[in-house]
Amino acid sequence: MRRRVVLAVVFLAAFILLFRLILLAGEFDTVVTAARFVAARDNHTTLRAFLYRMPKGGDLHTHLAGAVYAERFLAWAAQENLCVDLQSVVLPKPQCDRTGTVPVADAMRDQKLYDRLVNALSMRDFLPSSAMPSGHDEFFATFDRFDAVSGSHFVDMTVDQLKRYEAENVQYVEFMVSAWCRSERARFAQAIGEATEDAAKLAALEASGLADCVATKRNDLAAAIGKVRTELDCDASTPQPGCSVTFRYIVQIFRDNPPDDVFVQTATAVALIRAEPRLVSSISSGLKTTWWRAATIPARCRSSAFSPATCRSRCTQPSSGSASFRPPISLFTSAKGSRSRARGASAMA
């Protein structure tokens, strides 16, 4: 009897051990990864390499132009024969005969000039000063400095970032971009100038050709995405790095502009989001430290289970104390009150 009890205990212990080994085998990769992470914590170089390779879900708030390295902008500017104004350290249009400007190409042969331009177009070596007291202000100031080159490299910037994201094992990204009709901006603002009610302003925009503007911008986006896929050989048997990253765009609205201009931007953004599934939301941005998500229609709101009305209350609330322009709720409906047709978001890449 005693022998049977001993054998039963031995068999039970063996079964428990075997069960635990099976569980450990199923979690072996997790255990090894956790151990390597702990071992890498005290070595910054090892830790960076570990995190660089680690799979990442997504980057949901990326300034496309702000994410590109300054070195890339300088290379593109040199190819386009742009010049730099050394007094304000900005890249103006090709006006190299102006006093105080030099060709950006000169920086490719002058290390001091190159370093100065990299610092000016990025946050590298930034130190607060009386002229620029905060890193926040310096970050946004750089956008004006490289605007002359970034505006003509939408496709190149997207390709550049997708390659970087795939190298860092990122699966999804949303790029913040501008998407209004610049040539129609003044005319649209003038068209709504006499209106006082939001619905009347929207009706005036629609009568002035808002739908044509939206169609044009949607076609431009489709053409740009096609070029991105071509640059990366996404349809080839051996696509280049970057094709595996799913990407969307967010339309940014500059809230520091005059109210009528902000209204035009917001109306255009919302109409574009309804028309183009690869534009997933809009966001209000500017130099003020208080900011808020504006006129957002998340992708989940496009399913049949949700309507824009369901999400608008949580997507259009300003932060406490914000004095910025608030897009009217009426922009989520047409002048006649009809809502956009719910649609499921489709993949961009």
MOUR-V476763 format. One record per pair of residues at least 24 apart in sequence whose C-alpha atoms are under 7 Angstrom apart, sorted by the first residue. I is the first residue (numbers start at 0). J is the second residue. Records with the same first field share a line. If there is no record, write none. Layout:
BEGIN
I: J ; J
END
This chain:
BEGIN
51: 167
52: 167 ; 168
53: 168
54: 168 ; 169
55: 168 ; 169 ; 170
56: 169 ; 170 ; 171
57: 169 ; 170 ; 171 ; 172
58: 171 ; 172 ; 173
59: 172 ; 173
60: 173 ; 174 ; 175
61: 173 ; 174 ; 175
62: 174 ; 175
63: 156 ; 174 ; 175 ; 176
64: 149 ; 156
65: 142
67: 156
69: 117 ; 120 ; 121
70: 117
72: 148
73: 103
76: 103 ; 148
77: 103 ; 104
88: 119 ; 144
89: 144 ; 145
90: 144 ; 145 ; 147
91: 147
92: 147
120: 144 ; 145
139: 286
154: 223 ; 226 ; 227
158: 227
161: 241 ; 244
162: 240 ; 241
165: 240 ; 241 ; 244
169: 244
170: 244 ; 245
171: 244 ; 245 ; 246
172: 245 ; 246 ; 247
173: 246 ; 247 ; 248 ; 249
174: 247 ; 248 ; 249
175: 248 ; 249 ; 250 ; 251
176: 248 ; 249 ; 250 ; 251
177: 250 ; 251
178: 216 ; 250
179: 264 ; 267
180: 212
187: 263
188: 259 ; 260 ; 263
197: 327 ; 329
198: 329 ; 334
201: 334
202: 334
213: 267 ; 270 ; 271
217: 275
242: 348
244: 348
245: 346 ; 347 ; 348
246: 347 ; 348
247: 277 ; 278 ; 279 ; 347
248: 277 ; 278 ; 279
249: 278 ; 279 ; 280 ; 281
250: 280 ; 281 ; 282
251: 281 ; 282 ; 283 ; 284
252: 282 ; 283 ; 284
253: 283 ; 284 ; 285
254: 283 ; 284 ; 285 ; 323 ; 324
255: 285
258: 324
262: 326
265: 326
266: 330
269: 294
273: 339
276: 344 ; 345
277: 345 ; 347
289: 318 ; 321
290: 318
291: 317 ; 318
293: 326
294: 326
298: 344
301: 341 ; 342 ; 343
302: 341 ; 342 ; 343
303: 341
306: 341
307: 331
END
